[in-house]
């Protein structure tokens, strides 16, 4: 995001999209969620960060989207909000990440 905020072609050109996308693919979990790093927790923030990165940098979000919407919906709680992971209490920040992620997925 720091490079994007500079709003220069030189800054954007310094992003190695191939290695970035390869990293995001390693963060994708079979459940449909994403981890923040190798061995990290799988939560709503991770999904949003991965999808937003794809959108901002111009990576093929469709190649990472399989099962993501279903995983996000599984995090919805009985009160209508979204938790960080399935079967957890809803939280405003996680709800933002969930709704924004669903928008990014169309």
C-alpha positions as CSV (number, residue, x, y, z in Angstrom):
1,X,0.0,0.0,0.0
2,X,2.9,2.3,0.6
3,X,4.1,1.9,-3.0
4,X,0.5,2.4,-4.3
5,X,0.1,5.6,-2.2
6,X,3.1,7.1,-3.9
7,X,1.0,7.2,-7.1
8,X,4.0,6.8,-9.4
9,X,4.6,4.4,-12.3
10,X,8.1,3.8,-10.9
11,X,6.8,2.7,-7.5
12,X,4.2,0.4,-9.1
13,X,6.8,-1.0,-11.5
14,X,8.9,-2.1,-8.5
15,X,6.2,-4.6,-7.4
16,X,7.1,-8.1,-8.6
17,X,3.6,-9.3,-9.5
18,X,4.7,-12.8,-10.2
19,X,6.2,-13.4,-6.7
20,X,3.4,-11.5,-5.1
21,X,0.8,-13.7,-6.7
22,X,2.8,-16.8,-5.9
23,X,2.8,-15.7,-2.3
24,X,-0.9,-15.1,-2.3
25,X,-1.5,-18.6,-3.8
26,X,0.5,-20.1,-0.9
27,X,-1.7,-18.3,1.6
28,X,-4.9,-19.7,0.1
29,X,-6.3,-22.5,2.3
30,X,-8.4,-25.4,1.1
31,X,-11.3,-24.0,3.2
32,X,-11.6,-21.0,0.9
33,X,-9.9,-18.6,3.4
34,X,-6.4,-17.2,3.5
35,X,-3.7,-17.1,6.0
36,X,-1.7,-13.9,6.7
37,X,1.6,-15.8,6.4
38,X,3.0,-19.3,6.2
39,X,1.4,-21.1,9.2
40,X,-0.5,-18.1,10.2
41,X,-4.1,-17.8,11.3
42,X,-6.9,-18.0,8.7
43,X,-9.3,-15.2,9.2
44,X,-11.4,-12.5,7.5
45,X,-8.7,-9.9,7.5
46,X,-6.5,-12.3,5.5
47,X,-9.2,-12.8,2.9
48,X,-9.8,-9.1,2.5
49,X,-6.0,-8.3,2.2
50,X,-5.5,-11.0,-0.4
51,X,-8.4,-9.9,-2.5
52,X,-7.8,-6.2,-2.1
53,X,-4.1,-6.7,-3.1
54,X,-5.3,-8.5,-6.3
55,X,-7.7,-5.7,-7.1
56,X,-5.2,-2.9,-6.5
57,X,-2.2,-4.4,-8.2
58,X,-4.1,-6.0,-11.1
59,X,-3.6,-9.6,-10.3
60,X,-6.1,-12.3,-11.5
61,X,-8.5,-12.4,-8.6
62,X,-10.6,-15.1,-10.3
63,X,-7.7,-17.5,-10.0
64,X,-7.9,-17.2,-6.2
65,X,-11.6,-16.9,-5.7
66,X,-12.7,-20.5,-5.6
67,X,-14.5,-21.2,-2.4
68,X,-13.8,-17.8,-0.9
69,X,-17.4,-16.5,-1.0
70,X,-18.6,-19.7,0.6
71,X,-16.0,-19.4,3.3
72,X,-16.9,-15.8,4.0
73,X,-20.6,-16.7,4.3
74,X,-19.7,-19.5,6.8
75,X,-18.3,-16.7,9.0
76,X,-21.7,-15.0,9.3
77,X,-23.1,-15.2,12.8
78,X,-26.7,-15.5,14.0
79,X,-27.0,-11.7,14.4
80,X,-26.1,-11.1,10.8
81,X,-22.6,-9.7,11.2
82,X,-19.4,-11.6,10.4
83,X,-16.7,-13.0,12.7
84,X,-13.1,-13.5,11.9
85,X,-13.6,-17.2,11.2
86,X,-16.5,-19.6,11.2
87,X,-18.5,-20.0,14.4
88,X,-17.2,-16.9,16.1
89,X,-18.8,-13.7,17.4
90,X,-19.5,-10.9,14.8
91,X,-17.2,-7.9,14.9
92,X,-17.5,-4.6,13.1
93,X,-14.0,-4.8,11.5
94,X,-14.5,-8.4,10.3
95,X,-17.9,-7.5,9.0
96,X,-16.3,-4.7,6.9
97,X,-13.7,-7.1,5.6
98,X,-16.4,-9.7,4.7
99,X,-18.7,-7.2,2.9
100,X,-15.8,-5.6,1.1
101,X,-14.4,-9.0,0.1
102,X,-17.8,-10.0,-1.3
103,X,-17.9,-6.8,-3.3
104,X,-14.5,-7.5,-4.7
105,X,-15.7,-11.0,-5.7
106,X,-18.8,-9.4,-7.3
